[in-house]
Amino acid sequence: MSLEVTKRQGIVVWVYTLRQIKNLKRYGYIHYVSNRMKYVVLYVDQAEAQATAEKLNSLHFVRKVELSHRPDIDMTLKNALPGRKDRNKPETEYSDSAFETKTYSF
């Protein structure tokens, strides 16, 4: 038995009032609700995200629907900064004389 992770995508639903939040539960998992700015963050399956967004946009209490851009972003950040030195492999080897203590007389 293996666990398969389903790809999810976030949908931000801007609403006029928060009374109909219970109706949004049938479209996906409600992750966050902003009382002040009146929006809801839903998570749905990535394969069904576009169709769910269109259904949500047709509801009378929905102002605007936005899809999350996170699946489109490349999350491998290995070469994100071109001038960054890698910490795992040092570029120069130090000689023993570089670490010798120097004595100063005043």
MARFIKOL-37171 format. One record per atom (N, C-alpha, C): residue number from 0; residue in one letter; chain; atom name; z, y, x. Coordinates in Angstrom, 2 decimals. Atoms other than C-alpha are relative to their C-alpha. Example, Ala and Ser with C-alpha at 12.3 -4.5 7.8 and 13.67 -1.06 7.14 Angstrom:
BEGIN
lopa num=0 residu=a chaine=A atome=N zz=0.00 yy=-1.19 xx=0.89
lopa num=0 residu=a chaine=A atome=CA zz=7.80 yy=-4.50 xx=12.30
lopa num=0 residu=a chaine=A atome=C zz=0.00 yy=1.20 xx=0.90
lopa num=1 residu=s chaine=A atome=N zz=-0.06 yy=-1.19 xx=-0.82
lopa num=1 residu=s chaine=A atome=CA zz=7.14 yy=-1.06 xx=13.67
lopa num=1 residu=s chaine=A atome=C zz=0.73 yy=1.09 xx=-0.77
This chain:
BEGIN
lopa num=0 residu=m chaine=A atome=N zz=0.00 yy=-1.16 xx=0.85
lopa num=0 residu=m chaine=A atome=CA zz=0.00 yy=0.00 xx=0.00
lopa num=0 residu=m chaine=A atome=C zz=0.00 yy=1.24 xx=0.90
lopa num=1 residu=s chaine=A atome=N zz=0.08 yy=-1.21 xx=-0.81
lopa num=1 residu=s chaine=A atome=CA zz=-1.03 yy=3.32 xx=1.50
lopa num=1 residu=s chaine=A atome=C zz=0.09 yy=1.23 xx=-0.90
lopa num=2 residu=l chaine=A atome=N zz=-0.16 yy=-1.26 xx=0.73
lopa num=2 residu=l chaine=A atome=CA zz=-0.21 yy=6.82 xx=0.42
lopa num=2 residu=l chaine=A atome=C zz=-1.20 yy=0.88 xx=0.28
lopa num=3 residu=e chaine=A atome=N zz=1.14 yy=-0.88 xx=-0.16
lopa num=3 residu=e chaine=A atome=CA zz=-3.25 yy=8.97 xx=-0.17
lopa num=3 residu=e chaine=A atome=C zz=0.38 yy=1.40 xx=-0.48
lopa num=4 residu=v chaine=A atome=N zz=-0.33 yy=-1.38 xx=0.33
lopa num=4 residu=v chaine=A atome=CA zz=-2.77 yy=12.72 xx=-0.12
lopa num=4 residu=v chaine=A atome=C zz=-1.20 yy=0.62 xx=-0.69
lopa num=5 residu=t chaine=A atome=N zz=1.10 yy=-0.65 xx=0.72
lopa num=5 residu=t chaine=A atome=CA zz=-4.83 yy=14.53 xx=-2.72
lopa num=5 residu=t chaine=A atome=C zz=-0.12 yy=1.43 xx=0.48
lopa num=6 residu=k chaine=A atome=N zz=0.25 yy=-1.38 xx=-0.42
lopa num=6 residu=k chaine=A atome=CA zz=-6.42 yy=17.80 xx=-1.67
lopa num=6 residu=k chaine=A atome=C zz=0.32 yy=0.92 xx=-1.17
lopa num=7 residu=r chaine=A atome=N zz=-0.41 yy=-0.94 xx=1.03
lopa num=7 residu=r chaine=A atome=CA zz=-4.91 yy=20.70 xx=-3.59
lopa num=7 residu=r chaine=A atome=C zz=-0.51 yy=1.38 xx=0.35
lopa num=8 residu=q chaine=A atome=N zz=0.42 yy=-1.38 xx=-0.20
lopa num=8 residu=q chaine=A atome=CA zz=-5.97 yy=24.30 xx=-4.05
lopa num=8 residu=q chaine=A atome=C zz=0.82 yy=0.90 xx=-0.91
lopa num=9 residu=g chaine=A atome=N zz=-0.79 yy=-0.95 xx=0.78
lopa num=9 residu=g chaine=A atome=CA zz=-3.99 yy=27.30 xx=-5.22
lopa num=9 residu=g chaine=A atome=C zz=-0.89 yy=0.89 xx=-0.85
lopa num=10 residu=i chaine=A atome=N zz=0.68 yy=-0.92 xx=0.90
lopa num=10 residu=i chaine=A atome=CA zz=-5.07 yy=29.44 xx=-8.14
lopa num=10 residu=i chaine=A atome=C zz=1.02 yy=1.05 xx=-0.42
lopa num=11 residu=v chaine=A atome=N zz=-0.86 yy=-1.09 xx=0.43
lopa num=11 residu=v chaine=A atome=CA zz=-3.55 yy=32.86 xx=-8.83
lopa num=11 residu=v chaine=A atome=C zz=-0.51 yy=0.47 xx=-1.35
lopa num=12 residu=v chaine=A atome=N zz=0.36 yy=-0.38 xx=1.36
lopa num=12 residu=v chaine=A atome=CA zz=-3.56 yy=33.68 xx=-12.54
lopa num=12 residu=v chaine=A atome=C zz=0.77 yy=1.27 xx=-0.36
lopa num=13 residu=w chaine=A atome=N zz=-0.61 yy=-1.27 xx=0.42
lopa num=13 residu=w chaine=A atome=CA zz=-2.90 yy=37.30 xx=-13.51
lopa num=13 residu=w chaine=A atome=C zz=0.01 yy=0.01 xx=-1.53
lopa num=14 residu=v chaine=A atome=N zz=-0.14 yy=0.05 xx=1.45
lopa num=14 residu=v chaine=A atome=CA zz=-1.58 yy=37.53 xx=-17.07
lopa num=14 residu=v chaine=A atome=C zz=0.47 yy=1.36 xx=-0.53
lopa num=15 residu=y chaine=A atome=N zz=-0.48 yy=-1.23 xx=0.65
lopa num=15 residu=y chaine=A atome=CA zz=-0.84 yy=40.32 xx=-19.54
lopa num=15 residu=y chaine=A atome=C zz=1.49 yy=-0.07 xx=-0.28
lopa num=16 residu=t chaine=A atome=N zz=-1.43 yy=0.22 xx=0.24
lopa num=16 residu=t chaine=A atome=CA zz=2.54 yy=38.90 xx=-20.59
lopa num=16 residu=t chaine=A atome=C zz=0.37 yy=-1.38 xx=0.51
lopa num=17 residu=l chaine=A atome=N zz=-0.47 yy=1.28 xx=-0.53
lopa num=17 residu=l chaine=A atome=CA zz=4.65 yy=36.03 xx=-19.30
lopa num=17 residu=l chaine=A atome=C zz=0.46 yy=-0.96 xx=-1.10
lopa num=18 residu=r chaine=A atome=N zz=-0.42 yy=0.87 xx=1.09
lopa num=18 residu=r chaine=A atome=CA zz=5.27 yy=34.52 xx=-22.73
lopa num=18 residu=r chaine=A atome=C zz=-0.73 yy=-1.35 xx=0.00
lopa num=19 residu=q chaine=A atome=N zz=0.82 yy=1.20 xx=0.08
lopa num=19 residu=q chaine=A atome=CA zz=2.48 yy=31.97 xx=-22.36
lopa num=19 residu=q chaine=A atome=C zz=0.06 yy=-0.86 xx=1.26
lopa num=20 residu=i chaine=A atome=N zz=-0.09 yy=0.81 xx=-1.23
lopa num=20 residu=i chaine=A atome=CA zz=3.67 yy=30.41 xx=-19.09
lopa num=20 residu=i chaine=A atome=C zz=0.05 yy=-1.49 xx=-0.33
lopa num=21 residu=k chaine=A atome=N zz=-0.06 yy=1.42 xx=0.39
lopa num=21 residu=k chaine=A atome=CA zz=4.41 yy=27.16 xx=-20.90
lopa num=21 residu=k chaine=A atome=C zz=-1.39 yy=-0.57 xx=-0.26
lopa num=22 residu=n chaine=A atome=N zz=1.36 yy=0.47 xx=0.22
lopa num=22 residu=n chaine=A atome=CA zz=0.73 yy=26.95 xx=-21.84
lopa num=22 residu=n chaine=A atome=C zz=-0.73 yy=-0.28 xx=1.32
lopa num=23 residu=l chaine=A atome=N zz=0.66 yy=0.21 xx=-1.28
lopa num=23 residu=l chaine=A atome=CA zz=-0.26 yy=27.13 xx=-18.16
lopa num=23 residu=l chaine=A atome=C zz=0.43 yy=-1.29 xx=0.67
lopa num=24 residu=k chaine=A atome=N zz=-0.47 yy=1.24 xx=-0.61
lopa num=24 residu=k chaine=A atome=CA zz=1.74 yy=23.99 xx=-17.32
lopa num=24 residu=k chaine=A atome=C zz=-1.00 yy=-1.14 xx=-0.15
lopa num=25 residu=r chaine=A atome=N zz=0.95 yy=1.10 xx=0.22
lopa num=25 residu=r chaine=A atome=CA zz=-1.01 yy=21.78 xx=-18.73
lopa num=25 residu=r chaine=A atome=C zz=-1.21 yy=0.07 xx=0.94
lopa num=26 residu=y chaine=A atome=N zz=1.14 yy=-0.15 xx=-0.89
lopa num=26 residu=y chaine=A atome=CA zz=-3.56 yy=23.13 xx=-16.21
lopa num=26 residu=y chaine=A atome=C zz=0.31 yy=-0.36 xx=1.45
lopa num=27 residu=g chaine=A atome=N zz=-0.37 yy=0.34 xx=-1.37
lopa num=27 residu=g chaine=A atome=CA zz=-1.61 yy=22.42 xx=-13.03
lopa num=27 residu=g chaine=A atome=C zz=1.48 yy=0.20 xx=0.23
lopa num=28 residu=y chaine=A atome=N zz=-1.39 yy=-0.15 xx=-0.39
lopa num=28 residu=y chaine=A atome=CA zz=1.66 yy=22.60 xx=-11.15
lopa num=28 residu=y chaine=A atome=C zz=0.30 yy=1.48 xx=0.25
lopa num=29 residu=i chaine=A atome=N zz=-0.37 yy=-1.40 xx=-0.18
lopa num=29 residu=i chaine=A atome=CA zz=3.32 yy=26.03 xx=-11.43
lopa num=29 residu=i chaine=A atome=C zz=0.93 yy=0.09 xx=1.21
lopa num=30 residu=h chaine=A atome=N zz=-0.75 yy=-0.13 xx=-1.24
lopa num=30 residu=h chaine=A atome=CA zz=4.52 yy=26.95 xx=-7.96
lopa num=30 residu=h chaine=A atome=C zz=0.87 yy=1.25 xx=0.01
lopa num=31 residu=y chaine=A atome=N zz=-0.73 yy=-1.26 xx=-0.05
lopa num=31 residu=y chaine=A atome=CA zz=5.61 yy=30.57 xx=-8.41
lopa num=31 residu=y chaine=A atome=C zz=-0.40 yy=0.88 xx=-1.18
lopa num=32 residu=v chaine=A atome=N zz=0.25 yy=-0.96 xx=1.08
lopa num=32 residu=v chaine=A atome=CA zz=5.93 yy=33.15 xx=-11.19
lopa num=32 residu=v chaine=A atome=C zz=0.59 yy=1.33 xx=0.43
lopa num=33 residu=s chaine=A atome=N zz=-0.47 yy=-1.35 xx=-0.31
lopa num=33 residu=s chaine=A atome=CA zz=6.18 yy=36.88 xx=-10.46
lopa num=33 residu=s chaine=A atome=C zz=0.23 yy=0.74 xx=-1.30
lopa num=34 residu=n chaine=A atome=N zz=-0.33 yy=-0.72 xx=1.22
lopa num=34 residu=n chaine=A atome=CA zz=8.00 yy=38.64 xx=-13.27
lopa num=34 residu=n chaine=A atome=C zz=-0.44 yy=1.45 xx=0.07
lopa num=35 residu=r chaine=A atome=N zz=0.31 yy=-1.42 xx=-0.13
lopa num=35 residu=r chaine=A atome=CA zz=7.36 yy=42.10 xx=-11.89
lopa num=35 residu=r chaine=A atome=C zz=-1.50 yy=0.27 xx=-0.01
lopa num=36 residu=m chaine=A atome=N zz=1.44 yy=-0.25 xx=-0.09
lopa num=36 residu=m chaine=A atome=CA zz=3.66 yy=41.81 xx=-11.07
lopa num=36 residu=m chaine=A atome=C zz=-0.81 yy=-0.83 xx=-0.99
lopa num=37 residu=k chaine=A atome=N zz=0.60 yy=0.79 xx=1.07
lopa num=37 residu=k chaine=A atome=CA zz=2.91 yy=39.30 xx=-13.85
lopa num=37 residu=k chaine=A atome=C zz=-1.17 yy=-0.86 xx=0.48
lopa num=38 residu=y chaine=A atome=N zz=0.98 yy=1.00 xx=-0.41
lopa num=38 residu=y chaine=A atome=CA zz=1.06 yy=36.57 xx=-12.01
lopa num=38 residu=y chaine=A atome=C zz=0.68 yy=-1.33 xx=0.22
lopa num=39 residu=v chaine=A atome=N zz=-0.49 yy=1.36 xx=-0.15
lopa num=39 residu=v chaine=A atome=CA zz=1.43 yy=32.82 xx=-11.70
lopa num=39 residu=v chaine=A atome=C zz=-0.85 yy=-0.69 xx=1.06
lopa num=40 residu=v chaine=A atome=N zz=0.72 yy=0.78 xx=-1.00
lopa num=40 residu=v chaine=A atome=CA zz=0.51 yy=30.61 xx=-8.73
lopa num=40 residu=v chaine=A atome=C zz=0.03 yy=-1.45 xx=-0.45
lopa num=41 residu=l chaine=A atome=N zz=0.16 yy=1.39 xx=0.42
lopa num=41 residu=l chaine=A atome=CA zz=-0.81 yy=27.22 xx=-9.83
lopa num=41 residu=l chaine=A atome=C zz=-0.61 yy=-0.81 xx=1.13
lopa num=42 residu=y chaine=A atome=N zz=0.67 yy=0.92 xx=-0.92
lopa num=42 residu=y chaine=A atome=CA zz=-1.77 yy=24.22 xx=-7.72
lopa num=42 residu=y chaine=A atome=C zz=-0.69 yy=-1.07 xx=-0.83
lopa num=43 residu=v chaine=A atome=N zz=0.80 yy=1.01 xx=0.70
lopa num=43 residu=v chaine=A atome=CA zz=-4.55 yy=21.94 xx=-8.97
lopa num=43 residu=v chaine=A atome=C zz=-0.76 yy=-0.82 xx=1.04
lopa num=44 residu=d chaine=A atome=N zz=0.83 yy=0.78 xx=-0.90
lopa num=44 residu=d chaine=A atome=CA zz=-6.74 yy=19.23 xx=-7.46
lopa num=44 residu=d chaine=A atome=C zz=-1.20 yy=0.83 xx=0.43
lopa num=45 residu=q chaine=A atome=N zz=1.07 yy=-0.83 xx=-0.53
lopa num=45 residu=q chaine=A atome=CA zz=-9.39 yy=20.75 xx=-5.22
lopa num=45 residu=q chaine=A atome=C zz=-1.34 yy=-0.30 xx=-0.66
lopa num=46 residu=a chaine=A atome=N zz=1.27 yy=0.36 xx=0.65
lopa num=46 residu=a chaine=A atome=CA zz=-12.22 yy=18.86 xx=-6.94
lopa num=46 residu=a chaine=A atome=C zz=-0.12 yy=0.66 xx=-1.38
lopa num=47 residu=e chaine=A atome=N zz=0.02 yy=-0.58 xx=1.35
lopa num=47 residu=e chaine=A atome=CA zz=-11.24 yy=20.35 xx=-10.31
lopa num=47 residu=e chaine=A atome=C zz=0.35 yy=1.48 xx=-0.02
lopa num=48 residu=a chaine=A atome=N zz=-0.49 yy=-1.38 xx=-0.08
lopa num=48 residu=a chaine=A atome=CA zz=-10.29 yy=23.85 xx=-9.10
lopa num=48 residu=a chaine=A atome=C zz=-0.95 yy=0.98 xx=-0.68
lopa num=49 residu=q chaine=A atome=N zz=0.96 yy=-0.94 xx=0.58
lopa num=49 residu=q chaine=A atome=CA zz=-13.49 yy=25.65 xx=-10.11
lopa num=49 residu=q chaine=A atome=C zz=-0.05 yy=-0.13 xx=-1.52
lopa num=50 residu=a chaine=A atome=N zz=0.04 yy=0.21 xx=1.45
lopa num=50 residu=a chaine=A atome=CA zz=-13.59 yy=24.09 xx=-13.59
lopa num=50 residu=a chaine=A atome=C zz=1.29 yy=0.50 xx=-0.66
lopa num=51 residu=t chaine=A atome=N zz=-1.27 yy=-0.48 xx=0.54
lopa num=51 residu=t chaine=A atome=CA zz=-9.90 yy=24.85 xx=-14.14
lopa num=51 residu=t chaine=A atome=C zz=0.06 yy=1.52 xx=-0.01
lopa num=52 residu=a chaine=A atome=N zz=0.01 yy=-1.46 xx=-0.05
lopa num=52 residu=a chaine=A atome=CA zz=-10.41 yy=28.46 xx=-13.07
lopa num=52 residu=a chaine=A atome=C zz=-0.84 yy=0.58 xx=-1.13
lopa num=53 residu=e chaine=A atome=N zz=0.83 yy=-0.47 xx=1.10
lopa num=53 residu=e chaine=A atome=CA zz=-13.19 yy=28.87 xx=-15.61
lopa num=53 residu=e chaine=A atome=C zz=0.70 yy=-0.17 xx=-1.34
lopa num=54 residu=k chaine=A atome=N zz=-0.76 yy=0.20 xx=1.24
lopa num=54 residu=k chaine=A atome=CA zz=-11.01 yy=27.38 xx=-18.36
lopa num=54 residu=k chaine=A atome=C zz=1.11 yy=1.04 xx=-0.14
lopa num=55 residu=l chaine=A atome=N zz=-1.08 yy=-0.98 xx=0.04
lopa num=55 residu=l chaine=A atome=CA zz=-8.13 yy=29.67 xx=-17.43
lopa num=55 residu=l chaine=A atome=C zz=-0.52 yy=1.40 xx=-0.28
lopa num=56 residu=n chaine=A atome=N zz=0.58 yy=-1.32 xx=0.20
lopa num=56 residu=n chaine=A atome=CA zz=-10.38 yy=32.71 xx=-17.39
lopa num=56 residu=n chaine=A atome=C zz=-0.40 yy=0.24 xx=-1.45
lopa num=57 residu=s chaine=A atome=N zz=0.40 yy=-0.15 xx=1.40
lopa num=57 residu=s chaine=A atome=CA zz=-11.43 yy=32.04 xx=-20.98
lopa num=57 residu=s chaine=A atome=C zz=1.20 yy=0.18 xx=-0.94
lopa num=58 residu=l chaine=A atome=N zz=-1.18 yy=-0.17 xx=0.85
lopa num=58 residu=l chaine=A atome=CA zz=-7.84 yy=32.21 xx=-22.29
lopa num=58 residu=l chaine=A atome=C zz=0.25 yy=1.48 xx=-0.28
lopa num=59 residu=h chaine=A atome=N zz=-0.14 yy=-1.40 xx=0.42
lopa num=59 residu=h chaine=A atome=CA zz=-6.95 yy=35.38 xx=-24.17
lopa num=59 residu=h chaine=A atome=C zz=1.12 yy=0.75 xx=0.71
lopa num=60 residu=f chaine=A atome=N zz=-1.11 yy=-0.68 xx=-0.65
lopa num=60 residu=f chaine=A atome=CA zz=-3.72 yy=36.11 xx=-22.29
lopa num=60 residu=f chaine=A atome=C zz=-0.17 yy=0.13 xx=1.52
lopa num=61 residu=v chaine=A atome=N zz=0.26 yy=-0.05 xx=-1.44
lopa num=61 residu=v chaine=A atome=CA zz=-5.29 yy=35.85 xx=-18.81
lopa num=61 residu=v chaine=A atome=C zz=-0.81 yy=1.24 xx=0.32
lopa num=62 residu=r chaine=A atome=N zz=0.69 yy=-1.21 xx=-0.44
lopa num=62 residu=r chaine=A atome=CA zz=-6.32 yy=39.06 xx=-17.09
lopa num=62 residu=r chaine=A atome=C zz=-1.06 yy=-0.32 xx=1.05
lopa num=63 residu=k chaine=A atome=N zz=0.91 yy=0.31 xx=-1.11
lopa num=63 residu=k chaine=A atome=CA zz=-7.90 yy=37.65 xx=-13.91
lopa num=63 residu=k chaine=A atome=C zz=0.44 yy=-1.30 xx=0.65
lopa num=64 residu=v chaine=A atome=N zz=-0.28 yy=1.25 xx=-0.70
lopa num=64 residu=v chaine=A atome=CA zz=-8.16 yy=34.36 xx=-12.00
lopa num=64 residu=v chaine=A atome=C zz=-0.60 yy=0.10 xx=1.40
lopa num=65 residu=e chaine=A atome=N zz=0.47 yy=-0.01 xx=-1.39
lopa num=65 residu=e chaine=A atome=CA zz=-8.43 yy=34.11 xx=-8.20
lopa num=65 residu=e chaine=A atome=C zz=0.26 yy=-1.36 xx=0.62
lopa num=66 residu=l chaine=A atome=N zz=-0.16 yy=1.25 xx=-0.73
lopa num=66 residu=l chaine=A atome=CA zz=-9.00 yy=30.96 xx=-6.15
lopa num=66 residu=l chaine=A atome=C zz=0.51 yy=0.30 xx=1.40
lopa num=67 residu=s chaine=A atome=N zz=-0.52 yy=-0.16 xx=-1.35
lopa num=67 residu=s chaine=A atome=CA zz=-7.15 yy=30.53 xx=-2.89
lopa num=67 residu=s chaine=A atome=C zz=-1.10 yy=-0.30 xx=1.02
lopa num=68 residu=h chaine=A atome=N zz=1.00 yy=0.20 xx=-1.05
lopa num=68 residu=h chaine=A atome=CA zz=-9.25 yy=30.78 xx=0.28
lopa num=68 residu=h chaine=A atome=C zz=0.53 yy=-0.88 xx=1.13
lopa num=69 residu=r chaine=A atome=N zz=-0.58 yy=0.80 xx=-1.08
lopa num=69 residu=r chaine=A atome=CA zz=-6.97 yy=28.55 xx=2.34
lopa num=69 residu=r chaine=A atome=C zz=-0.82 yy=-1.23 xx=0.37
lopa num=70 residu=p chaine=A atome=N zz=0.81 yy=1.16 xx=-0.43
lopa num=70 residu=p chaine=A atome=CA zz=-9.20 yy=25.42 xx=2.19
lopa num=70 residu=p chaine=A atome=C zz=-1.23 yy=0.41 xx=0.81
lopa num=71 residu=d chaine=A atome=N zz=1.17 yy=-0.45 xx=-0.74
lopa num=71 residu=d chaine=A atome=CA zz=-12.06 yy=27.51 xx=3.61
lopa num=71 residu=d chaine=A atome=C zz=0.32 yy=0.43 xx=1.42
lopa num=72 residu=i chaine=A atome=N zz=-0.40 yy=-0.51 xx=-1.31
lopa num=72 residu=i chaine=A atome=CA zz=-10.07 yy=28.68 xx=6.64
lopa num=72 residu=i chaine=A atome=C zz=0.20 yy=-1.16 xx=0.96
lopa num=73 residu=d chaine=A atome=N zz=-0.19 yy=1.00 xx=-1.03
lopa num=73 residu=d chaine=A atome=CA zz=-10.21 yy=26.66 xx=9.85
lopa num=73 residu=d chaine=A atome=C zz=1.41 yy=0.15 xx=0.56
lopa num=74 residu=m chaine=A atome=N zz=-1.39 yy=-0.10 xx=-0.41
lopa num=74 residu=m chaine=A atome=CA zz=-6.58 yy=25.90 xx=10.67
lopa num=74 residu=m chaine=A atome=C zz=0.25 yy=-0.52 xx=1.42
lopa num=75 residu=t chaine=A atome=N zz=-0.19 yy=0.39 xx=-1.39
lopa num=75 residu=t chaine=A atome=CA zz=-7.18 yy=24.63 xx=14.22
lopa num=75 residu=t chaine=A atome=C zz=-0.01 yy=1.26 xx=0.84
lopa num=76 residu=l chaine=A atome=N zz=-0.17 yy=-1.27 xx=-0.68
lopa num=76 residu=l chaine=A atome=CA zz=-5.90 yy=27.49 xx=16.30
lopa num=76 residu=l chaine=A atome=C zz=0.03 yy=-0.17 xx=1.52
lopa num=77 residu=k chaine=A atome=N zz=-0.07 yy=0.26 xx=-1.44
lopa num=77 residu=k chaine=A atome=CA zz=-6.38 yy=25.99 xx=19.77
lopa num=77 residu=k chaine=A atome=C zz=-0.72 yy=1.08 xx=0.80
lopa num=78 residu=n chaine=A atome=N zz=0.76 yy=-1.01 xx=-0.72
lopa num=78 residu=n chaine=A atome=CA zz=-9.04 yy=28.49 xx=20.88
lopa num=78 residu=n chaine=A atome=C zz=-0.08 yy=1.31 xx=-0.77
lopa num=79 residu=a chaine=A atome=N zz=0.02 yy=-1.22 xx=0.80
lopa num=79 residu=a chaine=A atome=CA zz=-8.09 yy=31.35 xx=18.58
lopa num=79 residu=a chaine=A atome=C zz=0.01 yy=1.24 xx=0.87
lopa num=80 residu=l chaine=A atome=N zz=-0.05 yy=-1.13 xx=-0.92
lopa num=80 residu=l chaine=A atome=CA zz=-7.27 yy=33.71 xx=21.46
lopa num=80 residu=l chaine=A atome=C zz=-0.75 yy=-0.38 xx=1.26
lopa num=81 residu=p chaine=A atome=N zz=0.83 yy=0.44 xx=-1.12
lopa num=81 residu=p chaine=A atome=CA zz=-9.99 yy=33.55 xx=24.12
lopa num=81 residu=p chaine=A atome=C zz=0.64 yy=0.21 xx=1.37
lopa num=82 residu=g chaine=A atome=N zz=-0.57 yy=-0.26 xx=-1.31
lopa num=82 residu=g chaine=A atome=CA zz=-7.93 yy=35.02 xx=26.98
lopa num=82 residu=g chaine=A atome=C zz=1.37 yy=-0.63 xx=0.23
lopa num=83 residu=r chaine=A atome=N zz=-1.33 yy=0.59 xx=-0.07
lopa num=83 residu=r chaine=A atome=CA zz=-4.77 yy=32.98 xx=26.37
lopa num=83 residu=r chaine=A atome=C zz=0.02 yy=-1.14 xx=1.01
lopa num=84 residu=k chaine=A atome=N zz=-0.17 yy=1.08 xx=-0.97
lopa num=84 residu=k chaine=A atome=CA zz=-3.53 yy=30.72 xx=29.15
lopa num=84 residu=k chaine=A atome=C zz=0.77 yy=-1.13 xx=-0.67
lopa num=85 residu=d chaine=A atome=N zz=-0.66 yy=1.15 xx=0.58
lopa num=85 residu=d chaine=A atome=CA zz=-2.49 yy=27.22 xx=28.18
lopa num=85 residu=d chaine=A atome=C zz=1.31 yy=-0.25 xx=0.72
lopa num=86 residu=r chaine=A atome=N zz=-1.31 yy=0.20 xx=-0.61
lopa num=86 residu=r chaine=A atome=CA zz=1.20 yy=26.58 xx=28.77
lopa num=86 residu=r chaine=A atome=C zz=0.16 yy=-1.39 xx=0.61
lopa num=87 residu=n chaine=A atome=N zz=-0.19 yy=1.37 xx=-0.44
lopa num=87 residu=n chaine=A atome=CA zz=0.82 yy=22.85 xx=29.34
lopa num=87 residu=n chaine=A atome=C zz=-0.56 yy=-0.27 xx=1.39
lopa num=88 residu=k chaine=A atome=N zz=0.55 yy=0.22 xx=-1.33
lopa num=88 residu=k chaine=A atome=CA zz=-1.33 yy=23.05 xx=32.45
lopa num=88 residu=k chaine=A atome=C zz=-0.02 yy=1.31 xx=0.77
lopa num=89 residu=p chaine=A atome=N zz=-0.02 yy=-1.23 xx=-0.79
lopa num=89 residu=p chaine=A atome=CA zz=-0.54 yy=25.68 xx=35.06
lopa num=89 residu=p chaine=A atome=C zz=-1.30 yy=0.15 xx=0.78
lopa num=90 residu=e chaine=A atome=N zz=1.27 yy=-0.25 xx=-0.69
lopa num=90 residu=e chaine=A atome=CA zz=-3.54 yy=27.32 xx=36.67
lopa num=90 residu=e chaine=A atome=C zz=0.15 yy=-0.03 xx=1.51
lopa num=91 residu=t chaine=A atome=N zz=-0.18 yy=-0.06 xx=-1.45
lopa num=91 residu=t chaine=A atome=CA zz=-2.12 yy=27.84 xx=40.16
lopa num=91 residu=t chaine=A atome=C zz=1.23 yy=-0.80 xx=0.39
lopa num=92 residu=e chaine=A atome=N zz=-1.14 yy=0.70 xx=-0.56
lopa num=92 residu=e chaine=A atome=CA zz=0.15 yy=25.69 xx=42.24
lopa num=92 residu=e chaine=A atome=C zz=0.69 yy=0.93 xx=0.96
lopa num=93 residu=y chaine=A atome=N zz=-0.77 yy=-0.86 xx=-0.86
lopa num=93 residu=y chaine=A atome=CA zz=2.92 yy=27.47 xx=44.02
lopa num=93 residu=y chaine=A atome=C zz=0.38 yy=-0.77 xx=1.26
lopa num=94 residu=s chaine=A atome=N zz=-0.44 yy=0.62 xx=-1.24
lopa num=94 residu=s chaine=A atome=CA zz=3.72 yy=26.78 xx=47.63
lopa num=94 residu=s chaine=A atome=C zz=1.51 yy=0.14 xx=0.13
lopa num=95 residu=d chaine=A atome=N zz=-1.45 yy=-0.04 xx=-0.19
lopa num=95 residu=d chaine=A atome=CA zz=7.25 yy=26.21 xx=48.86
lopa num=95 residu=d chaine=A atome=C zz=0.45 yy=1.35 xx=0.54
lopa num=96 residu=s chaine=A atome=N zz=-0.40 yy=-1.29 xx=-0.58
lopa num=96 residu=s chaine=A atome=CA zz=7.24 yy=29.53 xx=50.71
lopa num=96 residu=s chaine=A atome=C zz=0.14 yy=1.08 xx=-1.07
lopa num=97 residu=a chaine=A atome=N zz=-0.09 yy=-1.00 xx=1.06
lopa num=97 residu=a chaine=A atome=CA zz=6.86 yy=31.44 xx=47.45
lopa num=97 residu=a chaine=A atome=C zz=1.39 yy=0.01 xx=-0.63
lopa num=98 residu=f chaine=A atome=N zz=-1.31 yy=0.09 xx=0.62
lopa num=98 residu=f chaine=A atome=CA zz=10.29 yy=30.25 xx=46.32
lopa num=98 residu=f chaine=A atome=C zz=1.14 yy=0.14 xx=0.99
lopa num=99 residu=e chaine=A atome=N zz=-1.06 yy=-0.17 xx=-0.99
lopa num=99 residu=e chaine=A atome=CA zz=12.18 yy=30.85 xx=49.53
lopa num=99 residu=e chaine=A atome=C zz=0.77 yy=1.28 xx=-0.31
lopa num=100 residu=t chaine=A atome=N zz=-0.82 yy=-1.18 xx=0.25
lopa num=100 residu=t chaine=A atome=CA zz=15.05 yy=33.24 xx=49.22
lopa num=100 residu=t chaine=A atome=C zz=-0.14 yy=0.96 xx=1.17
lopa num=101 residu=k chaine=A atome=N zz=0.09 yy=-1.04 xx=-1.02
lopa num=101 residu=k chaine=A atome=CA zz=14.77 yy=36.47 xx=51.07
lopa num=101 residu=k chaine=A atome=C zz=1.34 yy=0.69 xx=0.10
lopa num=102 residu=t chaine=A atome=N zz=-1.25 yy=-0.70 xx=-0.19
lopa num=102 residu=t chaine=A atome=CA zz=17.80 yy=38.11 xx=52.55
lopa num=102 residu=t chaine=A atome=C zz=-0.29 yy=1.43 xx=0.45
lopa num=103 residu=y chaine=A atome=N zz=0.16 yy=-1.42 xx=-0.33
lopa num=103 residu=y chaine=A atome=CA zz=18.07 yy=41.84 xx=52.76
lopa num=103 residu=y chaine=A atome=C zz=1.29 yy=0.50 xx=0.64
lopa num=104 residu=s chaine=A atome=N zz=-1.19 yy=-0.61 xx=-0.61
lopa num=104 residu=s chaine=A atome=CA zz=20.41 yy=43.75 xx=55.00
lopa num=104 residu=s chaine=A atome=C zz=-0.06 yy=1.50 xx=-0.23
lopa num=105 residu=f chaine=A atome=N zz=-0.06 yy=-1.43 xx=0.30
lopa num=105 residu=f chaine=A atome=CA zz=21.53 yy=47.22 xx=54.07
lopa num=105 residu=f chaine=A atome=C zz=0.85 yy=0.71 xx=1.00
